[in-house]
Amino acid sequence: MAEDFPKHRVINRGFGGSQIIDSVGYADRIVLPYKPRLVVLYSGGNDINAKKSPEQVFSDFKSFVTKVRTALPKTRVAYISIAPNPARWDQVEKVRRPMRSLPDTSGMIRA
């Protein structure tokens, strides 16, 4: 990710195989101590593969945002959902649908 954003200080705190709820549980260790201005969350595919409903994935995402914004109210959250690759193409719309319901005033960035 640092190569993608060379003008920015990037700290990769991701861990493979995780679901969004894992990021909620570990936010105190993987996000909050760093006091970032922006958090980029790339997640959702493992959740859908685990047969969570899109509504549950969205609820977990909102829990993550709430946890971050409660501790760091000025921090913005960008969400990158499932990559549109052939192996998961049938899941893309399942994740995008709930995300489209976010109000534009949410302080989040849609990716």
DOMAR-556687 format. One record per residue (C-alpha): residue number from 0; residue in three letters; x, y, z. Coordinates in Angstrom, 2 decimals, padded with zeros to 5 digits. Example, Ala and Ser with C-alpha at 12.3 -4.5 7.8 and 13.67 -1.06 7.14 Angstrom:
2
ATOM   num   residu        px        py        pz
ATOM     0      ALA    012.30   -004.50    007.80
ATOM     1      SER    013.67   -001.06    007.14
END
This chain:
111
ATOM   num   residu        px        py        pz
ATOM     0      MET    000.00    000.00    000.00
ATOM     1      ALA    002.91    002.34    000.65
ATOM     2      GLU    003.86    001.96   -003.01
ATOM     3      ASP    000.34    003.01   -004.01
ATOM     4      PHE    000.50    006.15   -001.86
ATOM     5      PRO    004.16    007.21   -001.93
ATOM     6      LYS    003.50    010.73   -000.62
ATOM     7      HIS    001.76    009.44    002.49
ATOM     8      ARG    002.95    007.61    005.59
ATOM     9      VAL    001.24    004.23    005.35
ATOM    10      ILE    001.01    001.63    008.08
ATOM    11      ASN   -000.37   -001.72    006.96
ATOM    12      ARG   -002.23   -003.33    009.87
ATOM    13      GLY   -004.19   -005.86    007.86
ATOM    14      PHE   -004.17   -009.56    008.57
ATOM    15      GLY   -005.26   -012.28    006.17
ATOM    16      GLY   -008.34   -014.36    006.69
ATOM    17      SER   -009.97   -011.80    008.95
ATOM    18      GLN   -013.53   -010.57    008.92
ATOM    19      ILE   -014.69   -007.05    009.67
ATOM    20      ILE   -015.72   -008.01    013.19
ATOM    21      ASP   -012.08   -008.99    013.83
ATOM    22      SER   -011.05   -005.42    013.00
ATOM    23      VAL   -013.62   -004.18    015.50
ATOM    24      GLY   -012.18   -006.46    018.17
ATOM    25      TYR   -008.57   -005.51    017.47
ATOM    26      ALA   -009.07   -001.81    016.68
ATOM    27      ASP   -007.59   -000.87    020.06
ATOM    28      ARG   -004.34   -002.52    018.95
ATOM    29      ILE   -004.25   -002.12    015.17
ATOM    30      VAL   -005.80    001.33    014.60
ATOM    31      LEU   -006.38    003.57    017.58
ATOM    32      PRO   -002.81    003.83    018.96
ATOM    33      TYR   -001.63    005.28    015.64
ATOM    34      LYS   -004.21    008.10    015.61
ATOM    35      PRO   -004.55    008.05    011.83
ATOM    36      ARG   -006.26    010.78    009.83
ATOM    37      LEU   -007.54    008.13    007.43
ATOM    38      VAL   -008.23    004.41    007.80
ATOM    39      VAL   -008.60    002.35    004.63
ATOM    40      LEU   -010.51   -000.84    005.34
ATOM    41      TYR   -010.41   -003.50    002.64
ATOM    42      SER   -012.69   -006.21    003.86
ATOM    43      GLY   -015.95   -008.06    003.34
ATOM    44      GLY   -014.99   -010.99    001.14
ATOM    45      ASN   -014.17   -013.36    003.99
ATOM    46      ASP   -017.39   -012.32    005.73
ATOM    47      ILE   -019.53   -013.18    002.70
ATOM    48      ASN   -017.59   -016.42    002.18
ATOM    49      ALA   -018.42   -017.30    005.80
ATOM    50      LYS   -022.09   -016.99    004.79
ATOM    51      LYS   -022.73   -013.76    006.69
ATOM    52      SER   -025.58   -011.77    005.24
ATOM    53      PRO   -024.80   -008.46    003.57
ATOM    54      GLU   -026.77   -006.81    006.36
ATOM    55      GLN   -024.50   -008.42    009.00
ATOM    56      VAL   -021.39   -007.36    007.07
ATOM    57      PHE   -022.75   -003.82    006.93
ATOM    58      SER   -023.58   -003.90    010.64
ATOM    59      ASP   -020.04   -005.05    011.46
ATOM    60      PHE   -018.66   -002.27    009.26
ATOM    61      LYS   -020.77    000.32    011.09
ATOM    62      SER   -019.47   -001.09    014.39
ATOM    63      PHE   -015.91   -000.60    013.16
ATOM    64      VAL   -016.59    002.97    012.09
ATOM    65      THR   -018.30    003.74    015.40
ATOM    66      LYS   -015.36    002.35    017.36
ATOM    67      VAL   -012.84    004.37    015.36
ATOM    68      ARG   -014.86    007.59    015.31
ATOM    69      THR   -015.70    007.41    019.02
ATOM    70      ALA   -012.01    007.38    019.88
ATOM    71      LEU   -010.84    009.50    016.93
ATOM    72      PRO   -013.74    011.71    015.81
ATOM    73      LYS   -011.80    013.43    013.03
ATOM    74      THR   -010.54    010.21    011.48
ATOM    75      ARG   -012.08    009.36    008.14
ATOM    76      VAL   -012.79    005.79    007.08
ATOM    77      ALA   -012.49    004.63    003.48
ATOM    78      TYR   -014.04    001.26    002.69
ATOM    79      ILE   -012.89   -000.86   -000.22
ATOM    80      SER   -015.22   -003.80   -000.56
ATOM    81      ILE   -014.67   -007.08   -002.33
ATOM    82      ALA   -012.35   -006.85   -005.31
ATOM    83      PRO   -014.24   -007.52   -008.51
ATOM    84      ASN   -012.40   -010.65   -009.50
ATOM    85      PRO   -013.94   -013.66   -011.25
ATOM    86      ALA   -013.75   -015.87   -008.16
ATOM    87      ARG   -015.95   -013.52   -006.12
ATOM    88      TRP   -017.89   -011.64   -008.77
ATOM    89      ASP   -021.22   -013.05   -007.60
ATOM    90      GLN   -020.53   -011.56   -004.14
ATOM    91      VAL   -019.68   -008.01   -005.21
ATOM    92      GLU   -023.25   -006.75   -005.46
ATOM    93      LYS   -024.15   -008.38   -002.13
ATOM    94      VAL   -021.62   -006.18   -000.36
ATOM    95      ARG   -022.12   -003.03   -002.42
ATOM    96      ARG   -025.89   -002.91   -001.89
ATOM    97      PRO   -025.83   -002.06    001.85
ATOM    98      MET   -022.90    000.32    001.40
ATOM    99      ARG   -024.91    002.41   -001.05
ATOM   100      SER   -027.33    003.26    001.75
ATOM   101      LEU   -024.69    005.31    003.61
ATOM   102      PRO   -025.56    008.99    003.74
ATOM   103      ASP   -023.11    011.33    002.04
ATOM   104      THR   -022.75    013.22    005.32
ATOM   105      SER   -021.40    010.15    007.13
ATOM   106      GLY   -017.78    011.36    007.02
ATOM   107      MET   -016.85    008.12    005.28
ATOM   108      ILE   -015.23    007.77    001.91
ATOM   109      ARG   -016.72    005.35   -000.57
ATOM   110      ALA   -014.27    003.42   -002.72
END
